Amino acid sequence: MVGKTAVTVEGQQPAFASLDVSAGRFAISILFGLVAGLVLQIWTVAFLGRLGPEALYVRSVYTPVGYLVLAVTEGLVVAAQVSAGIAARSGRERDSLKSLPTFFAVGAGLLVLQTVMATVVSGPVLTALGVAPEARHEVLVFVVAVALTGAAGLVPYLGTGVLRGLGHTGSAAWLGVLFTVLSIVGTVALHAVTGLGVLAVPIGGLPAIVIVGASVALVLRRKQLAWPGMAIDRGAVRELLGLGAPVAGTFLLLTIVTFGYLRVLREAGPTEVAGFALGQMAVALLMVIAMAVGSGTAVAVTLRPGASRRGINYAGLVTALRLSVPPYFLLGAAAFLLREPVARALTTDRAAAAVAADYFAWVGPTLVLFGGTLALLSYLEQIGRAGAAFLLNVVYFTVMLAAAFLIPGPVDAGTLAKLIAAGNVVGFGGLWFSARFLVLRR
């Protein structure tokens, strides 16, 4: 099933025997950019945590707010990447930027709307998050600043999405690394000079947005791409609905599921919750590898010429799975065999470390299937099947949450870890046959 034999579909031309080399090269470049973004997120949380007690409330709302901004951003980036790749494959590479003004207008509008909604209903939202009355103004200003600077940040993000879609993944990756470095330096410098506190995070990142945005524009100019007009393009709106909206929906779905699992553990006690959250956090950090594999394979497949896409898309599906197996097999083995020292490295609380180690004992052996599942979903999203990938995610997580809530009696972290491990196995099997059907159907 995952060998190097060419795939032949009835009535179609044989697909390419292997996409391993090109997909692997693209995946490695994309991984650099994804890791850079992950480093920036982790560093930001750590920076907020070191500012003192006054920043604790802000730190508590940063993750959900960041998820909302990330949902909008990633949906637009995937749409820009796929749109550019299809344009290049169709001989219209010069028009790869045509949809960008529409993408930016929609994305900026959504982030501004998020700002308005956060301001209008700030009372109920901040109450739900447990923010004390005296800290609400500072938290609200921070939320607004993050959303507005996120709108400006769409310029470099969309530009790097186009570069990836055209196959220039190395340039996109180094621009991502530059953005992370400039953001960290800008935040630290601004806080050191002005003592601005939490607002140093969004404001300190503005120089990075300007510098990297200008650099992206310069790189795109050198690729001799036609500069787009500022009019709204209806075709771009359709691309957003078909590509961007499902990807954004997936990020929001992950947020809902995370809170759902914590709700299931509501009677387990703080130690169980802390240990389970540590396990989930560690696994979440490993997601970037599968995302890079899926994205790199999708870029390689999208750029392959051919009027009939069934055989090519299936070859890419097999390649995405093949490339995801080695790294996640090693990571899963390490998570299982080294579960106790890894857990102790994540926290000094021995009780929470024991819970996290138990999580790794169950979930670790299934990481190879988890990685394969995520790589296949990322691949489907970026070859034009984002809607189908989103529906598959909805079905899977609905079943998982329903099963979790139906477990009798108080649920502890160990029981929930066993359920997640079983879900990784069953979910992979169901996804593989579903994805195969999607790419091979007429």
C-alpha positions in Angstrom: 0.0 0.0 0.0 2.8 2.4 0.8 5.5 1.1 -1.6 7.1 2.9 -4.5 5.0 1.2 -7.2 3.1 3.7 -9.4 -0.6 4.0 -8.7 -2.9 3.4 -11.7 -6.5 4.4 -11.6 -9.0 3.1 -14.0 -9.3 5.5 -17.0 -6.5 7.7 -15.7 -2.8 8.1 -16.5 -0.4 6.4 -14.0 0.6 8.8 -11.2 4.3 9.5 -10.4 6.1 6.6 -8.8 7.3 8.6 -5.9 7.1 12.1 -4.6 9.4 11.5 -1.7 12.3 13.7 -2.7 10.4 16.8 -3.6 7.8 16.4 -0.8 10.6 15.8 1.7 12.5 18.8 0.6 9.5 21.1 0.8 8.5 19.6 4.2 11.9 20.3 5.8 11.8 23.9 4.6 8.2 24.3 5.9 9.1 22.7 9.2 11.7 25.5 9.9 9.0 28.1 9.4 6.5 26.2 11.6 9.1 25.7 14.4 9.9 29.4 14.3 6.3 30.3 14.8 6.0 27.7 17.6 9.1 29.2 19.3 7.5 32.6 19.2 4.3 31.4 20.8 6.1 29.6 23.6 8.4 32.5 24.2 5.5 34.9 24.4 3.7 32.8 27.0 7.0 32.6 29.0 7.5 36.4 28.7 4.1 37.2 30.0 4.6 34.7 32.8 7.8 36.5 34.0 6.2 40.0 34.1 4.7 39.3 37.5 1.3 38.9 39.1 -0.3 41.7 37.1 0.3 39.8 33.9 -1.2 36.5 35.0 -4.7 37.3 33.8 -3.4 38.5 30.5 -1.4 35.2 30.2 -4.6 33.2 30.9 -6.5 34.8 28.0 -3.5 34.8 25.5 -4.0 31.2 24.4 -7.7 31.4 23.5 -7.2 34.8 21.8 -4.2 33.5 20.0 -6.2 30.6 18.7 -8.8 32.9 17.2 -6.2 35.0 15.5 -4.4 31.8 14.4 -7.6 30.3 13.0 -8.1 33.4 10.7 -4.5 33.6 9.7 -4.0 29.9 8.9 -7.2 29.7 6.9 -6.1 32.6 4.7 -2.5 31.2 4.4 -3.7 27.8 3.2 -6.0 29.5 0.7 -3.2 31.7 -0.6 -0.8 28.7 -0.9 -3.2 26.5 -2.8 -4.4 29.3 -5.0 -0.8 30.2 -6.0 0.1 26.5 -6.6 -2.8 26.0 -8.9 -2.0 29.2 -10.8 1.6 28.1 -11.3 0.5 24.6 -12.5 -1.9 26.1 -14.9 0.7 28.4 -16.5 -0.6 31.5 -14.7 2.2 32.0 -12.2 2.4 35.8 -12.9 -1.2 36.0 -11.6 -0.5 34.2 -8.3 -1.1 37.4 -6.3 -4.5 38.1 -7.8 -6.5 36.9 -4.8 -4.4 38.5 -2.1 -6.3 41.8 -1.8 -9.5 39.9 -1.2 -7.9 37.6 1.3 -6.4 40.5 3.2 -9.7 42.4 3.2 -11.7 39.5 4.5 -9.0 38.5 7.1 -8.6 42.1 8.4 -12.4 42.5 8.5 -12.8 39.4 10.6 -10.0 40.5 13.1 -11.5 43.9 13.4 -14.9 42.3 14.0 -13.3 40.2 16.7 -12.1 43.4 18.3 -15.5 45.0 18.2 -17.2 41.9 19.6 -14.6 41.6 22.4 -15.2 45.2 23.3 -19.0 45.0 23.2 -19.4 41.8 25.2 -16.2 42.2 27.2 -18.1 41.8 30.5 -19.5 38.3 30.0 -16.3 37.1 28.2 -13.9 38.3 30.9 -16.2 37.0 33.6 -16.2 33.6 32.0 -12.4 33.7 31.9 -12.3 34.6 35.6 -10.6 38.0 35.2 -10.8 40.2 38.3 -12.6 43.5 37.8 -9.5 45.6 38.5 -7.6 43.8 35.7 -10.3 43.9 33.0 -9.2 47.1 31.3 -5.6 45.9 30.9 -6.8 42.5 29.5 -9.3 44.1 27.1 -6.6 46.5 25.7 -4.3 43.6 25.2 -6.9 41.5 23.4 -7.7 44.5 21.1 -4.0 45.1 20.4 -3.3 41.5 19.5 -6.2 41.4 17.1 -5.3 44.7 15.4 -1.6 43.9 15.0 -2.7 40.4 13.8 -4.6 42.2 10.9 -1.4 44.0 9.9 0.5 40.8 10.2 -1.6 39.3 7.4 0.7 41.0 4.9 3.8 38.9 5.5 1.8 35.8 6.3 -0.1 35.9 3.0 3.1 36.6 1.1 4.9 33.7 2.5 1.9 31.5 1.8 2.2 32.4 -1.9 5.9 31.7 -1.8 5.2 28.2 -0.4 2.5 27.6 -3.0 5.0 28.4 -5.8 7.5 26.0 -4.3 9.8 28.6 -2.8 9.6 27.0 0.6 13.1 27.9 1.6 12.5 31.6 1.2 9.3 31.4 3.1 11.0 29.5 6.0 13.8 32.0 6.4 11.4 34.9 6.4 9.5 33.1 9.1 12.6 32.7 11.2 13.4 36.4 10.6 9.9 37.3 11.8 10.4 35.3 15.0 13.8 36.8 15.8 12.7 40.4 15.1 9.5 39.9 17.2 11.4 38.7 20.2 14.0 41.4 20.0 11.4 44.1 19.5 9.3 43.0 22.5 12.3 42.7 24.8 13.7 46.1 23.7 10.4 47.9 24.0 9.8 46.5 27.5 13.3 47.3 28.6 13.1 51.0 27.4 9.5 51.8 28.2 8.4 49.3 30.8 5.3 48.9 28.7 4.6 45.4 30.2 2.1 43.1 28.4 1.5 45.6 25.6 5.1 45.2 24.6 4.1 41.8 23.0 1.8 43.2 20.2 3.4 46.6 19.8 7.0 45.2 19.9 6.1 42.9 17.0 5.2 45.8 14.7 8.8 46.3 13.4 8.9 42.6 12.5 5.6 43.0 10.6 6.9 46.0 8.7 10.4 44.6 7.9 9.3 41.1 7.0 6.3 42.4 5.1 8.6 44.6 3.0 11.0 41.7 2.5 8.2 39.4 1.3 7.1 42.1 -1.2 10.6 42.5 -2.5 11.0 38.7 -2.9 7.7 38.5 -4.7 8.7 41.3 -7.0 11.9 39.5 -7.9 9.8 36.5 -8.9 8.3 38.8 -11.6 4.8 38.3 -10.4 2.1 40.8 -11.6 1.1 43.1 -8.8 -2.7 42.7 -8.1 -5.4 45.3 -8.3 -7.2 46.3 -5.1 -10.6 45.2 -6.2 -12.5 42.4 -4.5 -12.4 39.2 -6.6 -15.4 36.9 -6.5 -13.2 33.9 -7.4 -11.0 34.6 -4.4 -14.1 34.7 -2.2 -15.1 31.2 -3.5 -11.5 30.0 -2.7 -11.8 31.3 0.8 -15.1 29.6 1.4 -13.8 26.3 0.0 -10.3 26.4 1.4 -9.8 29.0 4.1 -13.1 28.6 6.1 -12.7 24.8 6.8 -9.1 25.3 7.9 -10.1 28.1 10.3 -13.0 25.9 11.5 -10.5 23.1 12.3 -8.5 25.4 14.6 -11.7 26.5 16.4 -12.7 22.9 16.7 -9.4 22.1 18.4 -10.1 24.8 20.9 -13.5 23.4 21.7 -12.2 19.9 22.1 -9.4 21.1 24.4 -11.9 22.8 26.7 -14.2 19.7 26.4 -11.6 17.4 27.7 -10.9 19.7 30.6 -14.6 19.7 31.4 -14.6 15.9 31.5 -11.9 16.1 34.1 -13.7 18.7 36.2 -14.0 16.3 39.2 -10.5 14.8 38.9 -8.6 17.5 40.9 -6.0 20.0 40.0 -3.1 17.5 39.9 -4.9 15.2 37.4 -5.8 18.2 35.2 -2.2 19.6 35.3 -0.6 16.3 34.4 -3.1 15.7 31.6 -2.6 19.2 30.2 1.2 18.7 30.3 0.8 15.5 28.2 -1.5 17.2 25.7 0.9 20.2 25.5 3.9 18.0 24.7 2.0 16.1 22.0 0.7 19.4 20.5 4.3 20.6 20.1 5.0 17.5 17.9 2.1 18.3 15.6 4.4 20.7 13.5 6.2 17.7 12.0 3.0 16.2 10.6 1.8 19.6 9.4 5.0 20.2 7.6 4.9 16.7 5.9 1.3 17.2 4.8 1.9 20.8 3.6 5.2 19.8 1.8 3.5 16.9 0.0 0.6 19.1 -1.0 2.9 21.7 -2.5 4.8 19.0 -4.4 1.5 17.5 -5.7 -0.1 20.8 -6.6 2.9 21.8 -8.7 2.9 18.5 -10.6 1.4 19.0 -14.1 -1.4 16.8 -15.3 -5.1 17.4 -16.2 -6.2 14.2 -14.4 -5.5 14.6 -10.7 -6.7 11.3 -9.2 -3.6 9.3 -9.6 -1.3 12.2 -8.7 -3.4 13.0 -5.6 -3.3 9.4 -4.5 0.4 9.1 -4.9 0.7 12.2 -2.7 -1.6 10.6 -0.1 0.7 7.6 0.1 3.8 9.8 0.2 2.4 11.9 3.1 1.8 8.7 5.1 5.2 7.2 4.2 7.1 10.4 5.3 5.2 10.7 8.6 5.9 7.2 9.8 9.7 7.3 10.6 9.7 10.5 12.8 6.6 9.6 14.7 7.7 6.0 15.2 10.9 7.3 16.9 9.0 10.0 18.9 6.4 7.5 20.0 9.1 5.1 21.2 10.9 7.9 23.0 7.7 9.1 24.7 7.0 5.6 25.9 10.5 4.5 27.0 11.5 7.8 28.5 8.1 8.8 29.8 9.2 9.4 33.4 12.3 11.6 32.8 10.4 13.5 30.1 7.5 14.1 32.5 9.9 15.3 35.3 11.5 17.7 32.8 8.1 19.3 32.2 7.2 20.0 35.8 8.8 19.9 39.3 5.4 18.7 40.8 6.0 14.9 41.2 2.3 14.1 41.4 1.6 15.9 38.1 4.7 14.4 36.5 3.4 10.9 37.4 0.1 11.7 35.7 1.9 13.0 32.6 4.1 9.9 32.5 0.9 7.7 32.5 -0.4 9.8 29.6 2.8 9.1 27.6 2.6 5.4 28.5 -0.8 5.1 26.7 -0.6 7.7 24.0 3.1 7.3 23.1 2.8 3.9 21.3 0.0 5.4 19.1 1.9 8.6 18.1 2.9 7.0 14.8 -0.8 6.7 13.9 -1.5 10.2 15.3 1.2 11.7 13.1 0.0 9.8 10.1 -3.6 11.0 10.7 -2.5 14.7 11.1 -0.3 14.5 8.0 -3.1 13.1 5.9 -5.6 15.7 7.1 -3.1 18.5 6.4 -2.5 17.1 2.9 -6.2 16.9 2.2 -6.8 20.5 3.3 -4.1 21.8 1.0 -5.1 19.9 -2.2 -8.5 21.4 -2.3 -10.3 19.0 0.1 -10.4 21.2 3.1 -14.2 20.9 3.5 -14.0 17.1 3.6 -11.1 17.2 6.0 -13.1 19.5 8.3 -16.1 17.2 8.2 -13.9 14.2 9.1 -12.5 16.2 12.0 -16.0 17.1 13.2 -17.2 13.5 13.1 -14.0 12.2 14.9 -14.0 14.8 17.7 -17.8 14.6 18.2 -17.4 10.8 18.7 -14.4 11.3 21.0 -16.1 13.9 23.2 -19.4 11.9 23.4 -17.4 8.8 24.5 -15.5 10.9 27.1 -18.7 12.3 28.6 -20.4 8.9 28.6 -17.7 7.3 30.7 -19.4 6.5 34.0 -18.3 8.0 37.3 -15.6 10.6 37.8 -13.1 10.5 35.0 -9.4 10.6 35.8 -6.5 11.5 33.4 -5.5 7.9 33.0 -8.9 6.9 31.7 -9.0 9.8 29.3 -5.5 9.0 28.1 -6.6 5.4 27.3 -9.6 6.8 25.3 -7.3 9.1 23.3 -4.9 6.3 22.5 -7.8 4.1 21.3 -9.1 7.1 19.3 -5.7 7.5 17.6 -5.9 3.8 16.4 -9.6 3.9 15.3 -9.3 7.4 13.9 -6.3 6.5 11.7 -8.1 3.5 10.2 -11.2 5.4 9.4 -9.3 8.4 8.0 -7.2 6.3 5.7 -10.1 4.6 4.0 -12.0 7.9 3.9 -9.1 9.8 2.4 -8.5 7.1 -0.2 -12.1 7.2 -1.3 -12.0 11.1 -1.5 -8.9 11.2 -3.8 -9.9 8.2 -6.0 -13.6 8.9 -6.6 -14.5 10.1 -10.0 
